[in-house]
Amino acid sequence: MSQHAAPSPGRPSQGAEGPWPPRSTDRSSGWVTGGIVFAGVLMLLNGALAVLQGIAAIAEDDVYARVGSYVYELSLTGWGVIHVILGVLVLVTGYGLLKDMAWARFAGIFLASLSLVSQFLFLPYAPVWAVIMMAIDVFVIWALASRQDQVGQSDQRV
């Protein structure tokens, strides 16, 4: 005998919170849901590393050496403040993604895009690290943009 009540329209079939990760009738979207969880973890790590990167840029101007000249020049203290603020926002959004909050998906796409641009502009100071972070941001954007809400799809089929 099951402890849960029979599912009804608009009510999850397992517990008050529903199954985690959300189950899908479409077999191809299971890896996309896993990709969103992975994107949330990457955003948590990306945010924490951006905060540390920003603190290093604020604390000592000798930590980063400029590689050549660059059109978009900004002081290292300015870059440090940008990275700290952006890192905290990315951290909070990554936590929201892991909690499956609706706002976090759109905020994640926006913040990963901002992070991508800021890492591109930070290329003269840490070229290899910036390219790695840009690749992570691209994956996060793809994972968040490719998720399809299963509730919306089942309503359209009926």
N, C-alpha and C positions, 0 to 999 in steps of 0.2 A: 504494500500500500504506500502510495507516494505522500510525502508530507506537504507537497505544494498543490495549490489549487489548479484546476484545469485552466489552460491558457484561454484567454478571451481576447477579442480584438483590442489592440492598444496596450495590452498587458504582457510583460515578458513571461516566458514559459518556465524559467527557473529562478526562483527567489525574487526579492524586491528589486535587486540591482540588475538582474538578467545575467546571462552567461558571460564569462570573460575568457578569452577575447570573444567579441560578438560572433555568433555563428552565422553562416551564410548558406543559402541554398545554391548559390553559384560557386562551383568548385574553383574557378580561376581567381576569385577574390580573397581566398584564405591567405595567400602569401602577401596580398596587399595589406590586410589587417596586421599581419606580422611586421610588414614594412613600416606601418604607422607606429607601432610600439618601438621598433628599432629607431625610427626618426625621433620619437620622444626621448629615448635614451641618448641619442646623438645630440639632441638640442640641450639636454642637461649638461653633457660633457662639454659641448661647444660653448655654452654660457659660462661654465666654471673656468674654462681655459681662457676665454676672452677677458674675464674679470682679472685673472692672474696676468695676462698679457698687458692689460691696461695699467695695472698696479706697477708692473715692471717699467712701463714707459713713463709713468708719472714720477716714480721714485728716483730713477737714475737715467739721465740722458745718455750715459755711456753704455747701456745695455744693448741698444740697437745702433748699428752703423749703417748709414745710407749707402746703397749700392747705386752709384751714378746719380745723375740729376733726373728730376721727375717734374712733370707739369703741375701736378696737384700736390704742392708742398704745404705741409701743416706742421707745426711744432710737435715734438713728441709728447709734450704735456697735453696738447689738444687731442692727439690720437689716443692717449691714455684715458682721458675722460670719455671719449666716444666709445672705446672698447668696454670700459667699466659699465656705463649705462646700458649699452646694447647687450652686454653679457648678462646683466641682471634680468633684463626683459626676456632674453632667450631662455634663461634658467626657469623663470616663472612659467613661460609658455610650454617648455618641455614637461614640467610637472603637470600642467593642465592637460597636455596630450596624453600622458600616462593615466590620468584620471578620466579620460574620454570626454572632456568638456567641449561643447560645440564651438565656443569662441576660440579655443586654442588652435583649431585647424586653420582658420583664416589668419589669425595672428601669427601662427607659425610660418605660413607662406610669406607673409609680409616681412617678418623679422629675419627669416632666412635670406630673403632677397636683399634686405638692408645689410646683413652680415656679408653676403657675397660681394656687394659693392664696396663695403668698407675694407674687406680683405684685399680686393683688387687695388684699391687706393693705397693700401699698406704694403704693397709688393716691394718697394725699394728698401724697406727695413727688414723684412723677413720673407724672402721670396719663396723658399721651399715650403715653409709653414703656411704661408698665405695660399699657395696653390692647393695644398692638402685641405685646408679649411674651405676653400671655394668648392672643391669636389664634394665635400660633405654637405655643404649648403645646397648644391644641385640635387643630391640624392634626397635630402629632406623636402625640398620643394616638389620633386617628382612624387615622392611617397604621399605627401599630403594632398596634392592635386589629383592623384589618380584614385583616391578612395571614393567609393560610391556608397551612398546610404541605402541599406537594404530595405528600410521601411518605405522609402519613396518608390523603389522599384516594384515592391509587391503590390502597392496601391495602384500602380499603372497597369498591371497585368489583369486586374479584376474588372 
